[in-house]
Amino acid sequence: MEDYTVCTRDFSCVAGTRIVSQLRNEQWIRSPCILGVDEAGRGPVLGPMIYASAFCPQSSDISDRGYADSKTLTHEAREKLFRAINTDMGVGWVAHIMSAQHISHYMLGKDKVSLNSLAFDATCHVIRSALESGANIKQIYVDTVGDADRHRERLSRAFPGIDFTVCPKADSLYPIVSAASIVAKVIRDKSLVDCQQILRLQGEVGTGYPGDAATLAWLKGHIHPVLGFPPLVRHSWETCARMLEPPEAVSIKFEADDADGDGAAGTSQQRLNFTRTSGTSLIESSGLGRHIFFRVRKLQRVTEVI
């Protein structure tokens, strides 16, 4: 059985799955199955967000296995239940891991992607991975954040022929969603520890939520005045933006961000000015006829530099 070490050195977005090799020869996956989806780590400013699915035959009664909303369980109880799920050949699971760096990259990128969009894509991933393993999924239960009806309609369009039940607190109502909740929470907790060790980050991080005093203290102790925070931190969170202000951090202003700058009206090419001229102003070109490398980066010719 594969280990569930989930943090990689490049902190890329990792999709982890144990089910394909373990369950492909199990006959029950070809019978009608139910699947539950839940997440862990949506709100924290530290660490990854994990989406997980768990699935089993419709005919299985898993109501007596102690599965519950992972937030209501102790760390020891979650670990014990995860080990039981992981060794149960009558249950499959999938985990999709989005690192803090991955989340920040998409939320702060040129073409911004919302956290809800990332969450929807992750939900589709854990469902699709279960289907690709050969599981005959007929009914899916999803814990939702936001409008449940709209979420159900989008999922139904993405996976026609499957019946979806989408509602808040599904992890408390449906044992198969509770199982997914346990998988997601255990993997997030382990990933957070693994990432700290790999990055050699010291100190108590607390729960990772912005309202946690221990987490805020850890963040303040790990600010680089120019580079910001280490990769464990979601720079896209407002908590980080507020902290990256003087005097804790250095204020950096780019000429292209100046509303009164030459490029404000979009009539001329913006430039980044790293030098001073000796009495001669820089003449901006239109960029026409220049290589795309220079036009995309809005780089200008500099004729005289001190």
N, C-alpha and C positions, 0 to 999 in steps of 0.2 A: 504494500500500500504506500502511496506517495506521501511524503511529508507536505505540510501546508505552509512552509516558509514562503512569505509573500512579498518581501521587499527586495527590489533589485538595486544594484549599485548605480544604475543610470536614472533611477526613479521615474522610468517611463510608465505609461499606463499599462497595467498588467491584467490580462484576462486569465484567471486560473480555473482549471477544471480537472476534477478527479474522475468524473463519471464515465468518460468514453471507454477507457480501457477496462475499468472495473465492472461495468454493468452491461457491456455489449452482449455478453453471452447469457445474461439472465433472461429467462423467458417472460417474467412478469412485465418487462418494459413494453412488450408488444400488446399487452392487455390494456383496456382503458385506464388512464392514469389521471390523477389530480396533481396540480402544482401550485405552490405558494411562492410569493415574491415579497421580500422586505429589504430594508437598508439599514446601515449603521454608519454614523459619522456625517450626516448631512449638515448639521449646524456647527460643529467645532471649527476653530480657526487653525487647528493643528491636525496633521495626519491625513490619511486617505478617507475617501468615501467608498463604502463597500455595498454593492448590491448582490443579493444572493437569492437563489431559488432552491427549493427542496421539492421532491416529487416522489410519489409512491402509487401503488394500484388503488383505484377507486374502492375496491373491495376490502382494503386493509382498514382496520380500526386502530388508529393511533392515538385515540383520546386518552388512553391510560398510561402513556409513556412519560408524562411529566413535562411535555413541551409547553412553554408559556412565553409570553412577551419577555424578551431578553432583559429589558430594563427592570423587570420585577425580580430577577434572579440574582443571586450572589455570583461573584467571579468564579468561585469553586463549583457552584451548581451548573453554570454555563459550560465550564470546561468538561465536566463529567457528562453532560448531555451531548456536547459536541462529539466526544469520543464515542458515545453510543451511536450517534447518527453516522459517524464516519466509518464505523465497523459493521453497520447494519446493511447487509447486501439486499435488503428489501426497500431501501431508501437511497435515492440519488440526490446529489447537490451540485450546484455550480456557484462560483463566486467571481464577480467582476470587480477589479480593484482600480480605482481612480486616485492616483497620488495627488498630494497637495500641489505639486508642480504642474501636473496635467490640468487640474481644475483652474489654477491661476492662468495658465497659458491660454485656455479657451475663453475664460471670462474677461481677460484683459487684452486679448488679441485684437488685431485690426477688424476682423469680422467677429464681433463679440457673440459668444454663445452663453445663454443663461444656464443657471444651475438646473432649472427644470428640464431644459432640453438635454443636458448631460444625463440627468436621472432617467428620462424616458429612453434614451439610447441604451443605457445600462440595463434597464428593465427588459428591453427587447433582446439584448445580448444573452442574458441568463435564460430567457425563454427559448431563444433560437438554439443555444448550445444544448439544452435538454432535448429538443426535437431532433437535432443532428445526431445525438447519441442513439437514436432509435426509439425513444420513449413515445408512446401513443397518448399524447396529452389531449384530454377532452375538456377538462374544466380547470380554470386558473383563478386563483384568489390573490388579489393584490392589495397591499396596504397603500393608501394614497395620501398625498399632501396636495391640497387644493381641490378643484372641482372634480368630484369622483365620476360624474356622468361624462364629462369631456374626456377624461383620462380613459374611461372604458371604451368610448367611441374610437379613439385613436388606436388603442390596442386591438380592437376588433377589426379595424381596417388593415392593420399590420399582420394580423394572424386570423384570416377568415376561417370559419368552420370551428373555432374554439369558443366555448362559452366563458365569459369573463364576469367575475364578481369583484367589483372595486369599491372599497369603502374604508373610512377611517377606522383605526383600531382593529384592523383585520388580524393583527398579530395576537390579539387577545381573544378573537372569536373563532379562528380556524387553526387547529393544531398544525397543519402543514405550513401555514404562514409563520407560526411560532417557531417551527423547526428552521425555516429560512432566516428568521430573526436571530436565532442562536448562532447559526453559521456565520452570518454577517458580523455580529458583535465580537465573536471570538477571533475571527480573522482580523478585524480592525485593531483589536487590542494587541494582538501579536505583531501586526505590521507596524504599529506605532512604536513598540519596544525595539523591533528589529531596525527600524529607520534611525532611531536614536543611537543605537550601538554602532551602526555602520558610519554615521556621521560624527561619532564620538562627541555627542552632545550631552552635557552634564546638567544635573538639576532636576527637580520635581516639576513635571509639566501639568500636574493636576488632571482635570477631566478633559481639557482641551477646548472647553467652551469659553467664549469671550467674557462671560459673566463670572468666571471662576477666578478668584484672587490669585491663586497659585499659578494659573495659566498666564495671567497678565504680568505677574512678577517674572515669570520665565521669559516671556516675550521681551520685556524691558531689559532683561539681562543678556539678551542675544541679538540686540540690534547692532548692525554694522552701519556707521554713519553715512556710507555711500551705497553699499550693496544691499542694504536692507536686512532681510531675515534669511536664515538657512532654508534649504529646500523642504524641510518638514512643515513649513508655515505656508498657509494660503494667503498670498499677497493680495488676492482679490477681495478679501474681507475688509469692511470699513474699519474694523479695529486696527488693522495694520496701517491703513492709510492715515489714520489719526496719529498713530505713533511715529510715523515717518515724517515728522515735522520738526523744525528747530525747537529746542536745542539738541534733542536726541539725535537728529539726523541732519544732513546737509541739504539745504534747499537748492535744487538744480533747475534752472530755467533755460529752456531751449528757445532760440530765436523764432522758430516756427510756431511756438505756442503763444507768441505775443499777439494779442488781438489787434494791435496797432501796427504790426509788422508788415513788410512788403507783400507777404503772401496771404494776408487776411481776406482780401476780396477774391482770391483765386485767379487774379489776372496775370500773375507772374510766378516763376518758379521759386519755391522756398529754398533757403539755403541754411546750412549750419556754419556759423562763423567761429572758428577756433583761433583766429589770429587777428592782429591789428594791422591796419594799412598805414602807410606813411603819407598821409595827406591825399591819397587817391582812393576814391570810393570804388567798391566792387561793382562791376556792371553785370547784371544778371542776364543770362541768355534764356531764350524760350525753351531750350532743350531739344528743339527740332534738329534732326540729323545726327544727334549724338547717340552713342550706344545705350541700349536699354538699361544696362547696369548703372549708368550715371543718372539717367532720367528717373528711374524708380527710386533711387536714394536721394534725389534732388541735390546732387553734388554740383558745385560750381567751379569754374576755373579761377585760380588765384594767380594774378600776374605779378604782384609785388608783396612780399612778406617781410616783416621784421623778425 
